[in-house]
Amino acid sequence: MFGKESAGIPEELLVEHEETCVRIPMLTKIRSLNLSNAVAVVLYEALRQNQFAGMQREGELHRLNWN
């Protein structure tokens, strides 16, 4: 679950699910992340922890070749 950019997740839900909450580390002067960016950060970390299982890790360029 992700909260609204303006308000976050209601604190009642956070307290009720404290053991499974994940917080994205941020600098103190940053108010919030754009919701789509927050989802991308969490998804990428989940994929990384699973060694990008089932994902293509190599590819080809369209017009040029790698050295």
Buried (B, 14 or more C-beta within 10 A) or exposed (E): EEBEBEEEEEEEEBEEEEEEEEEEEEEEEEEBBEEEEBEEEEEEEEEEEEEEEEEEEEEEEEEEEEE
